[in-house]
């Protein structure tokens, strides 16, 4: 699977860019059969993509048999360019491409927690 194997083994190609409202990540995931083989997790500043690929080919002719199977897992954690709202993220998977859209957190609008004074 050209482009999927990196120096550390299996590693998908991921592009991350931002618009005015959101951060968008797209990952090329050849060999991932379905969205059930993917796990996407987020924090306010990181994206983690884990998955398992299973691919096999088989060719039979008279006096000839050829079979190849690729199995493996991967995990990739990427820093995000700005803080995001992970609880509002949306993801879709189609034709080997995973797209994750995450709304940006407003600057200066960090989480504020009230602390009771005893």
C-alpha positions, 0 to 999 in steps of 0.5 A: 500500500504505497504511501501508507507505510512510513518509517515507523510502520503503518502511518496514514497521510493527514492534512490539517487546515483551518478556516475562520470557524473550524479545523479540518483534518483529512486522512487517507486510509487505504485498506480500511474497510469500514468506519467500524475499523476507525477510532477518532479521539480529540482533546482541545489541542490534539487529534488521535486516529486509530484504525485496523486495516484488513485487505486481501487479494486472491487470484486462481487460475488453472495450475496457479494460485496467488494470495496476498493479505495485509493486516495491521493497526495504526495510531497517529496523534497530531497537534492541532493549530488552535484550541478546538471544541472536541465535543462538537466535532463531526467525522465522516468516512467515505472511499478511504478518506476520513474527514474530521471537522472541529469547531474552533474555540473562541480566543480567550474563552477558556474553560472557567470552573467555579470553585466553592470557597469554604 
